[in-house]
Amino acid sequence: IQPRIQLQKAAPDNDLVVKITTAEKPEIKLGKYKEAVAKLKDESKIWTPEKSGKVIKPEDAAANQKKEKKVGLDEVLQVVLKEVDITLPAFMIDEQANKELTQLIDQTKQVGMTIEQYAQSKGLSTNQLRAQKRIEAENTLKLEFILEAIADEDKIVVEDNEIEEFFKASKEKLNKENPTRQKYFAASLIRRRKTLQHLLE
């Protein structure tokens, strides 16, 4: 992220004193997230009398049978967030939260609302909205780092033909001035999508 630069002292005939704050990439301990995700998927499977190994009366089977529940991506990601050990620098979270709030303010302006009115429409105070956005920003950043770590651990790679297919499907042309950067961005999106699919499988 962009460093935060703060002027501390600017006096005639004195050195300028500047404070620069930045953030390092956090350490990630993936732990036993795979076991937790597998457990979530197992719990979602349909219960049947045959699986229980017992003779069950029809009326009892109807009472005991669990409804089929397909595990969604949100549920999987919540389990991953809970299991993986990662601590983000507060500065990084603040910057992401401010970025998201700025975008939200711009969006509310376009529909003729203030940020205060938007917060009220959600039943929140402005401070509560800011706190909510900070939590969302923290989880967004955590997932970005976690998905990258999972992709590294499980050796999820992106082939050249996948990048080519991406540009064909999106009908977006490569920028002649900086094609490498554009391909890198496309590859990162494809890799993240493959990692999410990998978690669901």
MINU-151538 format. One record per residue: residue number from 0; x, y negated, z negated of N, C-alpha, C in turn. Coordinates in steps of 0.05 Angstrom, whole numbers, plus 5000, padded with zeros to 4 digits. Layout:
+-----+--------+---------+------+---------+----------+-------+--------+---------+------+
! num ! n_east ! n_north ! n_up ! ca_east ! ca_north ! ca_up ! c_east ! c_north ! c_up !
+-----+--------+---------+------+---------+----------+-------+--------+---------+------+
! NUM !      X !       Y !    Z !       X !        Y !     Z !      X !       Y !    Z !
...
+-----+--------+---------+------+---------+----------+-------+--------+---------+------+
This chain:
+-----+--------+---------+------+---------+----------+-------+--------+---------+------+
! num ! n_east ! n_north ! n_up ! ca_east ! ca_north ! ca_up ! c_east ! c_north ! c_up !
+-----+--------+---------+------+---------+----------+-------+--------+---------+------+
!   0 !   5017 !    5024 ! 5000 !    5000 !     5000 !  5000 !   5018 !    4975 ! 5000 !
!   1 !   5005 !    4953 ! 5007 !    5020 !     4928 !  5007 !   5027 !    4921 ! 4978 !
!   2 !   5052 !    4912 ! 4973 !    5059 !     4904 !  4946 !   5045 !    4878 ! 4937 !
!   3 !   5042 !    4875 ! 4912 !    5030 !     4850 !  4901 !   5053 !    4832 ! 4894 !
!   4 !   5052 !    4808 ! 4905 !    5074 !     4788 !  4901 !   5063 !    4765 ! 4885 !
!   5 !   5075 !    4759 ! 4862 !    5066 !     4738 !  4844 !   5089 !    4719 ! 4838 !
!   6 !   5084 !    4693 ! 4843 !    5104 !     4673 !  4837 !   5104 !    4667 ! 4807 !
!   7 !   5126 !    4672 ! 4794 !    5128 !     4669 !  4765 !   5139 !    4641 ! 4757 !
!   8 !   5158 !    4631 ! 4773 !    5170 !     4606 !  4766 !   5180 !    4592 ! 4792 !
!   9 !   5173 !    4567 ! 4795 !    5183 !     4551 !  4818 !   5188 !    4523 ! 4808 !
!  10 !   5212 !    4517 ! 4798 !    5219 !     4491 !  4788 !   5243 !    4480 ! 4803 !
!  11 !   5244 !    4453 ! 4806 !    5267 !     4441 !  4820 !   5294 !    4449 ! 4807 !
!  12 !   5313 !    4453 ! 4825 !    5341 !     4460 !  4816 !   5342 !    4487 ! 4800 !
!  13 !   5322 !    4504 ! 4803 !    5322 !     4530 !  4790 !   5316 !    4552 ! 4811 !
!  14 !   5325 !    4575 ! 4804 !    5319 !     4598 !  4822 !   5289 !    4604 ! 4821 !
!  15 !   5279 !    4613 ! 4844 !    5251 !     4623 !  4845 !   5250 !    4649 ! 4830 !
!  16 !   5229 !    4653 ! 4814 !    5225 !     4678 !  4800 !   5199 !    4690 ! 4811 !
!  17 !   5203 !    4713 ! 4824 !    5180 !     4727 !  4836 !   5177 !    4755 ! 4825 !
!  18 !   5152 !    4762 ! 4819 !    5146 !     4789 !  4810 !   5133 !    4805 ! 4832 !
!  19 !   5145 !    4828 ! 4839 !    5133 !     4844 !  4860 !   5125 !    4871 ! 4848 !
!  20 !   5100 !    4878 ! 4851 !    5090 !     4903 !  4840 !   5082 !    4922 ! 4863 !
!  21 !   5091 !    4947 ! 4861 !    5084 !     4966 !  4882 !   5077 !    4992 ! 4867 !
!  22 !   5071 !    5013 ! 4882 !    5063 !     5038 !  4870 !   5077 !    5061 ! 4884 !
!  23 !   5085 !    5082 ! 4869 !    5097 !     5105 !  4880 !   5076 !    5127 ! 4884 !
!  24 !   5082 !    5145 ! 4903 !    5064 !     5167 !  4907 !   5063 !    5184 ! 4882 !
!  25 !   5039 !    5191 ! 4873 !    5036 !     5206 !  4848 !   5044 !    5236 ! 4851 !
!  26 !   5052 !    5248 ! 4828 !    5058 !     5276 !  4828 !   5031 !    5291 ! 4826 !
!  27 !   5030 !    5314 ! 4840 !    5005 !     5329 !  4841 !   5010 !    5358 ! 4833 !
!  28 !   4995 !    5367 ! 4814 !    4996 !     5395 !  4806 !   4969 !    5408 ! 4813 !
!  29 !   4969 !    5424 ! 4835 !    4945 !     5436 !  4845 !   4932 !    5456 ! 4826 !
!  30 !   4949 !    5469 ! 4810 !    4938 !     5487 !  4789 !   4923 !    5510 ! 4801 !
!  31 !   4900 !    5517 ! 4788 !    4884 !     5540 !  4796 !   4859 !    5531 ! 4810 !
!  32 !   4861 !    5511 ! 4828 !    4837 !     5501 !  4842 !   4825 !    5523 ! 4860 !
!  33 !   4842 !    5541 ! 4871 !    4831 !     5562 !  4889 !   4813 !    5581 ! 4874 !
!  34 !   4821 !    5588 ! 4849 !    4805 !     5606 !  4833 !   4778 !    5592 ! 4826 !
!  35 !   4779 !    5566 ! 4820 !    4755 !     5551 !  4812 !   4736 !    5549 ! 4836 !
!  36 !   4747 !    5545 ! 4860 !    4730 !     5543 !  4884 !   4718 !    5570 ! 4890 !
!  37 !   4734 !    5591 ! 4888 !    4724 !     5619 !  4892 !   4702 !    5626 ! 4873 !
!  38 !   4705 !    5618 ! 4848 !    4684 !     5623 !  4828 !   4658 !    5608 ! 4835 !
!  39 !   4661 !    5584 ! 4844 !    4637 !     5568 !  4852 !   4622 !    5583 ! 4875 !
!  40 !   4637 !    5593 ! 4894 !    4625 !     5607 !  4917 !   4612 !    5633 ! 4908 !
!  41 !   4625 !    5647 ! 4890 !    4614 !     5672 !  4880 !   4587 !    5668 ! 4865 !
!  42 !   4586 !    5647 ! 4850 !    4562 !     5641 !  4834 !   4539 !    5633 ! 4852 !
!  43 !   4545 !    5625 ! 4877 !    4523 !     5617 !  4895 !   4511 !    5640 ! 4911 !
!  44 !   4524 !    5664 ! 4909 !    4514 !     5686 !  4924 !   4488 !    5696 ! 4914 !
!  45 !   4472 !    5709 ! 4931 !    4446 !     5719 !  4923 !   4448 !    5744 ! 4906 !
!  46 !   4433 !    5744 ! 4885 !    4432 !     5767 !  4867 !   4411 !    5786 ! 4878 !
!  47 !   4417 !    5812 ! 4880 !    4398 !     5832 !  4888 !   4399 !    5856 ! 4869 !
!  48 !   4376 !    5871 ! 4866 !    4377 !     5894 !  4849 !   4398 !    5914 ! 4856 !
!  49 !   4404 !    5917 ! 4883 !    4424 !     5936 !  4892 !   4451 !    5929 ! 4881 !
!  50 !   4457 !    5903 ! 4880 !    4484 !     5894 !  4870 !   4487 !    5899 ! 4840 !
!  51 !   4464 !    5898 ! 4826 !    4466 !     5902 !  4797 !   4472 !    5930 ! 4789 !
!  52 !   4466 !    5950 ! 4807 !    4471 !     5978 !  4801 !   4450 !    5990 ! 4783 !
!  53 !   4428 !    5977 ! 4779 !    4407 !     5987 !  4761 !   4381 !    5989 ! 4777 !
!  54 !   4363 !    6007 ! 4767 !    4337 !     6009 !  4779 !   4319 !    5988 ! 4767 !
!  55 !   4310 !    5969 ! 4784 !    4294 !     5947 !  4774 !   4266 !    5948 ! 4785 !
!  56 !   4247 !    5943 ! 4768 !    4219 !     5942 !  4778 !   4215 !    5917 ! 4795 !
!  57 !   4198 !    5919 ! 4815 !    4193 !     5896 !  4833 !   4187 !    5870 ! 4819 !
!  58 !   4170 !    5872 ! 4798 !    4163 !     5847 !  4784 !   4187 !    5835 ! 4769 !
!  59 !   4204 !    5853 ! 4759 !    4228 !     5843 !  4745 !   4248 !    5831 ! 4765 !
!  60 !   4250 !    5844 ! 4788 !    4268 !     5834 !  4809 !   4261 !    5806 ! 4817 !
!  61 !   4235 !    5801 ! 4820 !    4226 !     5775 !  4829 !   4233 !    5754 ! 4808 !
!  62 !   4232 !    5762 ! 4783 !    4238 !     5743 !  4761 !   4268 !    5737 ! 4758 !
!  63 !   4284 !    5758 ! 4764 !    4313 !     5755 !  4760 !   4328 !    5746 ! 4785 !
!  64 !   4316 !    5748 ! 4808 !    4331 !     5741 !  4833 !   4338 !    5711 ! 4833 !
!  65 !   4362 !    5706 ! 4840 !    4371 !     5678 !  4843 !   4366 !    5669 ! 4871 !
!  66 !   4360 !    5644 ! 4874 !    4356 !     5633 !  4901 !   4383 !    5630 ! 4914 !
!  67 !   4382 !    5633 ! 4941 !    4407 !     5629 !  4956 !   4415 !    5600 ! 4955 !
!  68 !   4440 !    5595 ! 4951 !    4450 !     5568 !  4949 !   4475 !    5566 ! 4965 !
!  69 !   4474 !    5550 ! 4986 !    4498 !     5546 !  5002 !   4516 !    5525 ! 4989 !
!  70 !   4541 !    5532 ! 4985 !    4559 !     5513 !  4972 !   4566 !    5491 ! 4992 !
!  71 !   4561 !    5466 ! 4984 !    4567 !     5443 !  5001 !   4595 !    5432 ! 4996 !
!  72 !   4603 !    5416 ! 5014 !    4630 !     5404 !  5012 !   4633 !    5387 ! 4987 !
!  73 !   4612 !    5371 ! 4981 !    4613 !     5354 !  4957 !   4618 !    5370 ! 4932 !
!  74 !   4605 !    5393 ! 4930 !    4608 !     5410 !  4906 !   4637 !    5421 ! 4904 !
!  75 !   4647 !    5429 ! 4927 !    4675 !     5440 !  4928 !   4695 !    5418 ! 4920 !
!  76 !   4691 !    5394 ! 4931 !    4709 !     5372 !  4925 !   4708 !    5364 ! 4895 !
!  77 !   4684 !    5365 ! 4883 !    4681 !     5359 !  4855 !   4697 !    5379 ! 4838 !
!  78 !   4696 !    5404 ! 4845 !    4712 !     5425 !  4831 !   4741 !    5420 ! 4834 !
!  79 !   4750 !    5413 ! 4859 !    4778 !     5408 !  4864 !   4788 !    5384 ! 4848 !
!  80 !   4772 !    5362 ! 4847 !    4779 !     5339 !  4832 !   4782 !    5345 ! 4802 !
!  81 !   4765 !    5363 ! 4792 !    4766 !     5370 !  4764 !   4790 !    5387 ! 4757 !
!  82 !   4798 !    5405 ! 4776 !    4819 !     5424 !  4770 !   4847 !    5413 ! 4775 !
!  83 !   4850 !    5396 ! 4795 !    4877 !     5386 !  4802 !   4886 !    5364 ! 4783 !
!  84 !   4911 !    5366 ! 4775 !    4923 !     5346 !  4757 !   4937 !    5324 ! 4773 !
!  85 !   4926 !    5301 ! 4773 !    4938 !     5278 !  4787 !   4931 !    5252 ! 4773 !
!  86 !   4950 !    5235 ! 4768 !    4946 !     5209 !  4756 !   4956 !    5187 ! 4774 !
!  87 !   4938 !    5169 ! 4781 !    4945 !     5147 !  4800 !   4953 !    5122 ! 4785 !
!  88 !   4971 !    5107 ! 4796 !    4978 !     5081 !  4784 !   4953 !    5063 ! 4784 !
!  89 !   4949 !    5048 ! 4762 !    4926 !     5030 !  4760 !   4926 !    5009 ! 4783 !
!  90 !   4950 !    5000 ! 4790 !    4952 !     4980 !  4811 !   4941 !    4991 ! 4838 !
!  91 !   4946 !    5016 ! 4844 !    4936 !     5028 !  4868 !   4906 !    5030 ! 4868 !
!  92 !   4894 !    5037 ! 4846 !    4865 !     5039 !  4843 !   4852 !    5012 ! 4846 !
!  93 !   4864 !    4992 ! 4833 !    4854 !     4964 !  4834 !   4854 !    4954 ! 4863 !
!  94 !   4875 !    4959 ! 4877 !    4877 !     4949 !  4905 !   4856 !    4962 ! 4922 !
!  95 !   4852 !    4988 ! 4919 !    4832 !     5003 !  4935 !   4803 !    4993 ! 4928 !
!  96 !   4798 !    4989 ! 4902 !    4772 !     4979 !  4893 !   4766 !    4951 ! 4903 !
!  97 !   4787 !    4934 ! 4903 !    4783 !     4907 !  4913 !   4778 !    4907 ! 4943 !
!  98 !   4791 !    4925 ! 4957 !    4787 !     4928 !  4986 !   4758 !    4937 ! 4992 !
!  99 !   4748 !    4956 ! 4977 !    4721 !     4966 !  4981 !   4700 !    4945 ! 4973 !
! 100 !   4706 !    4930 ! 4952 !    4687 !     4909 !  4944 !   4686 !    4886 ! 4965 !
! 101 !   4709 !    4880 ! 4976 !    4710 !     4859 !  4997 !   4693 !    4868 ! 5021 !
! 102 !   4696 !    4893 ! 5029 !    4680 !     4904 !  5051 !   4650 !    4903 ! 5044 !
! 103 !   4643 !    4909 ! 5019 !    4615 !     4909 !  5011 !   4604 !    4880 ! 5011 !
! 104 !   4620 !    4861 ! 5002 !    4612 !     4833 !  5002 !   4606 !    4824 ! 5031 !
! 105 !   4624 !    4831 ! 5049 !    4620 !     4824 !  5078 !   4594 !    4836 ! 5089 !
! 106 !   4589 !    4861 ! 5081 !    4565 !     4875 !  5091 !   4539 !    4862 ! 5080 !
! 107 !   4540 !    4854 ! 5054 !    4516 !     4842 !  5042 !   4511 !    4814 ! 5054 !
! 108 !   4533 !    4800 ! 5061 !    4530 !     4774 !  5074 !   4516 !    4776 ! 5100 !
! 109 !   4522 !    4797 ! 5115 !    4510 !     4801 !  5142 !   4480 !    4805 ! 5141 !
! 110 !   4470 !    4815 ! 5118 !    4441 !     4819 !  5115 !   4428 !    4797 ! 5098 !
! 111 !   4444 !    4776 ! 5093 !    4433 !     4753 !  5078 !   4431 !    4757 ! 5048 !
! 112 !   4448 !    4774 ! 5036 !    4447 !     4778 !  5008 !   4473 !    4771 ! 4995 !
! 113 !   4472 !    4764 ! 4969 !    4496 !     4760 !  4953 !   4503 !    4787 ! 4940 !
! 114 !   4527 !    4789 ! 4930 !    4536 !     4813 !  4916 !   4520 !    4817 ! 4891 !
! 115 !   4512 !    4795 ! 4878 !    4495 !     4796 !  4854 !   4468 !    4808 ! 4860 !
! 116 !   4456 !    4800 ! 4883 !    4430 !     4810 !  4891 !   4431 !    4840 ! 4898 !
! 117 !   4453 !    4847 ! 4911 !    4457 !     4875 !  4918 !   4459 !    4892 ! 4893 !
! 118 !   4474 !    4883 ! 4873 !    4477 !     4897 !  4848 !   4450 !    4901 ! 4834 !
! 119 !   4434 !    4879 ! 4834 !    4408 !     4880 !  4821 !   4390 !    4900 ! 4836 !
! 120 !   4392 !    4902 ! 4862 !    4376 !     4921 !  4877 !   4382 !    4950 ! 4870 !
! 121 !   4406 !    4954 ! 4860 !    4415 !     4981 !  4851 !   4410 !    4985 ! 4821 !
! 122 !   4399 !    4964 ! 4808 !    4395 !     4966 !  4779 !   4420 !    4964 ! 4763 !
! 123 !   4440 !    4949 ! 4774 !    4465 !     4946 !  4761 !   4472 !    4916 ! 4757 !
! 124 !   4489 !    4911 ! 4737 !    4501 !     4884 !  4735 !   4525 !    4883 ! 4754 !
! 125 !   4535 !    4859 ! 4758 !    4559 !     4857 !  4776 !   4583 !    4872 ! 4764 !
! 126 !   4586 !    4870 ! 4738 !    4608 !     4885 !  4725 !   4605 !    4915 ! 4727 !
! 127 !   4580 !    4924 ! 4725 !    4575 !     4953 !  4728 !   4581 !    4962 ! 4756 !
! 128 !   4574 !    4946 ! 4775 !    4579 !     4952 !  4803 !   4609 !    4954 ! 4808 !
! 129 !   4624 !    4935 ! 4797 !    4653 !     4935 !  4800 !   4665 !    4960 ! 4787 !
! 130 !   4655 !    4968 ! 4764 !    4665 !     4992 !  4750 !   4659 !    5017 ! 4766 !
! 131 !   4635 !    5017 ! 4778 !    4627 !     5040 !  4795 !   4646 !    5042 ! 4820 !
! 132 !   4651 !    5019 ! 4832 !    4669 !     5019 !  4856 !   4697 !    5027 ! 4848 !
! 133 !   4706 !    5021 ! 4824 !    4733 !     5029 !  4816 !   4734 !    5059 ! 4813 !
! 134 !   4713 !    5071 ! 4802 !    4713 !     5101 !  4799 !   4713 !    5114 ! 4827 !
! 135 !   4696 !    5102 ! 4845 !    4695 !     5113 !  4872 !   4722 !    5110 ! 4886 !
! 136 !   4735 !    5087 ! 4882 !    4761 !     5083 !  4894 !   4782 !    5103 ! 4884 !
! 137 !   4781 !    5108 ! 4858 !    4800 !     5127 !  4846 !   4796 !    5155 ! 4857 !
! 138 !   4771 !    5164 ! 4859 !    4765 !     5190 !  4870 !   4773 !    5193 ! 4900 !
! 139 !   4768 !    5171 ! 4915 !    4775 !     5171 !  4943 !   4805 !    5174 ! 4947 !
! 140 !   4821 !    5159 ! 4931 !    4850 !     5161 !  4933 !   4860 !    5188 ! 4924 !
! 141 !   4849 !    5198 ! 4902 !    4857 !     5225 !  4892 !   4853 !    5246 ! 4913 !
! 142 !   4829 !    5245 ! 4926 !    4823 !     5265 !  4946 !   4842 !    5264 ! 4970 !
! 143 !   4850 !    5239 ! 4977 !    4869 !     5236 !  4999 !   4896 !    5250 ! 4993 !
! 144 !   4906 !    5245 ! 4969 !    4931 !     5258 !  4961 !   4928 !    5288 ! 4957 !
! 145 !   4906 !    5297 ! 4946 !    4901 !     5325 !  4941 !   4899 !    5341 ! 4967 !
! 146 !   4883 !    5330 ! 4986 !    4880 !     5344 !  5011 !   4906 !    5346 ! 5026 !
! 147 !   4923 !    5325 ! 5024 !    4949 !     5326 !  5036 !   4966 !    5348 ! 5024 !
! 148 !   4965 !    5350 ! 4997 !    4981 !     5371 !  4983 !   4971 !    5399 ! 4989 !
! 149 !   4945 !    5402 ! 4992 !    4933 !     5428 !  4999 !   4942 !    5436 ! 5027 !
! 150 !   4941 !    5417 ! 5045 !    4949 !     5422 !  5073 !   4979 !    5430 ! 5074 !
! 151 !   4995 !    5417 ! 5058 !    5024 !     5424 !  5057 !   5028 !    5452 ! 5046 !
! 152 !   5014 !    5458 ! 5024 !    5017 !     5484 !  5011 !   5008 !    5507 ! 5029 !
! 153 !   4986 !    5503 ! 5042 !    4974 !     5524 !  5059 !   4983 !    5522 ! 5088 !
! 154 !   5002 !    5505 ! 5093 !    5015 !     5502 !  5120 !   4994 !    5498 ! 5142 !
! 155 !   4977 !    5478 ! 5137 !    4957 !     5471 !  5158 !   4970 !    5451 ! 5176 !
! 156 !   4972 !    5458 ! 5202 !    4985 !     5441 !  5221 !   4966 !    5433 ! 5244 !
! 157 !   4974 !    5413 ! 5258 !    4958 !     5403 !  5281 !   4975 !    5407 ! 5307 !
! 158 !   4964 !    5421 ! 5326 !    4978 !     5426 !  5351 !   4973 !    5403 ! 5371 !
! 159 !   4991 !    5401 ! 5390 !    4989 !     5379 !  5410 !   4962 !    5381 ! 5426 !
! 160 !   4953 !    5405 ! 5432 !    4928 !     5408 !  5447 !   4904 !    5399 ! 5431 !
! 161 !   4906 !    5401 ! 5404 !    4884 !     5391 !  5387 !   4882 !    5360 ! 5389 !
! 162 !   4905 !    5347 ! 5390 !    4906 !     5318 !  5392 !   4895 !    5310 ! 5419 !
! 163 !   4902 !    5325 ! 5440 !    4892 !     5318 !  5467 !   4862 !    5321 ! 5468 !
! 164 !   4851 !    5343 ! 5456 !    4822 !     5347 !  5455 !   4808 !    5325 ! 5439 !
! 165 !   4821 !    5316 ! 5419 !    4810 !     5295 !  5402 !   4805 !    5270 ! 5419 !
! 166 !   4825 !    5262 ! 5435 !    4822 !     5238 !  5451 !   4802 !    5242 ! 5474 !
! 167 !   4801 !    5267 ! 5484 !    4781 !     5272 !  5505 !   4753 !    5270 ! 5494 !
! 168 !   4749 !    5281 ! 5470 !    4722 !     5281 !  5458 !   4714 !    5253 ! 5450 !
! 169 !   4733 !    5237 ! 5440 !    4726 !     5210 !  5431 !   4726 !    5190 ! 5454 !
! 170 !   4737 !    5198 ! 5477 !    4738 !     5181 !  5501 !   4754 !    5155 ! 5495 !
! 171 !   4773 !    5158 ! 5476 !    4790 !     5136 !  5469 !   4817 !    5139 ! 5483 !
! 172 !   4826 !    5118 ! 5497 !    4851 !     5120 !  5512 !   4875 !    5113 ! 5494 !
! 173 !   4897 !    5125 ! 5500 !    4921 !     5120 !  5485 !   4932 !    5092 ! 5491 !
! 174 !   4939 !    5078 ! 5470 !    4951 !     5051 !  5474 !   4980 !    5054 ! 5484 !
! 175 !   4985 !    5043 ! 5507 !    5011 !     5046 !  5519 !   5034 !    5033 ! 5502 !
! 176 !   5026 !    5012 ! 5487 !    5046 !     4998 !  5471 !   5056 !    5015 ! 5447 !
! 177 !   5037 !    5030 ! 5435 !    5045 !     5045 !  5411 !   5030 !    5072 ! 5410 !
! 178 !   5035 !    5090 ! 5429 !    5021 !     5116 !  5430 !   5028 !    5134 ! 5407 !
! 179 !   5053 !    5132 ! 5397 !    5061 !     5150 !  5375 !   5045 !    5145 ! 5350 !
! 180 !   5041 !    5120 ! 5343 !    5026 !     5113 !  5320 !   4997 !    5122 ! 5322 !
! 181 !   4986 !    5119 ! 5346 !    4958 !     5127 !  5351 !   4955 !    5158 ! 5349 !
! 182 !   4975 !    5172 ! 5359 !    4974 !     5201 !  5358 !   4977 !    5211 ! 5329 !
! 183 !   4994 !    5197 ! 5314 !    4998 !     5204 !  5285 !   4972 !    5200 ! 5270 !
! 184 !   4958 !    5178 ! 5276 !    4932 !     5173 !  5262 !   4912 !    5194 ! 5269 !
! 185 !   4911 !    5202 ! 5295 !    4892 !     5223 !  5303 !   4899 !    5250 ! 5290 !
! 186 !   4925 !    5256 ! 5289 !    4934 !     5281 !  5276 !   4927 !    5282 ! 5247 !
! 187 !   4929 !    5259 ! 5233 !    4922 !     5258 !  5205 !   4892 !    5263 ! 5200 !
! 188 !   4875 !    5253 ! 5218 !    4846 !     5257 !  5217 !   4839 !    5286 ! 5222 !
! 189 !   4852 !    5298 ! 5242 !    4847 !     5326 !  5249 !   4856 !    5344 ! 5226 !
! 190 !   4879 !    5338 ! 5215 !    4890 !     5355 !  5193 !   4872 !    5354 ! 5168 !
! 191 !   4862 !    5330 ! 5163 !    4843 !     5328 !  5140 !   4818 !    5343 ! 5145 !
! 192 !   4807 !    5342 ! 5169 !    4783 !     5357 !  5176 !   4788 !    5387 ! 5174 !
! 193 !   4811 !    5396 ! 5183 !    4818 !     5425 !  5182 !   4821 !    5433 ! 5153 !
! 194 !   4832 !    5416 ! 5136 !    4835 !     5422 !  5108 !   4808 !    5425 ! 5094 !
! 195 !   4790 !    5407 ! 5100 !    4763 !     5408 !  5088 !   4749 !    5434 ! 5097 !
! 196 !   4752 !    5441 ! 5122 !    4740 !     5466 !  5132 !   4753 !    5490 ! 5119 !
! 197 !   4779 !    5488 ! 5114 !    4793 !     5510 !  5100 !   4783 !    5514 ! 5072 !
! 198 !   4776 !    5492 ! 5059 !    4765 !     5494 !  5032 !   4737 !    5507 ! 5031 !
! 199 !   4722 !    5503 ! 5052 !    4695 !     5514 !  5053 !   4695 !    5544 ! 5061 !
! 200 !   4715 !    5553 ! 5075 !    4716 !     5580 !  5084 !   4722 !    5600 ! 5062 !
+-----+--------+---------+------+---------+----------+-------+--------+---------+------+
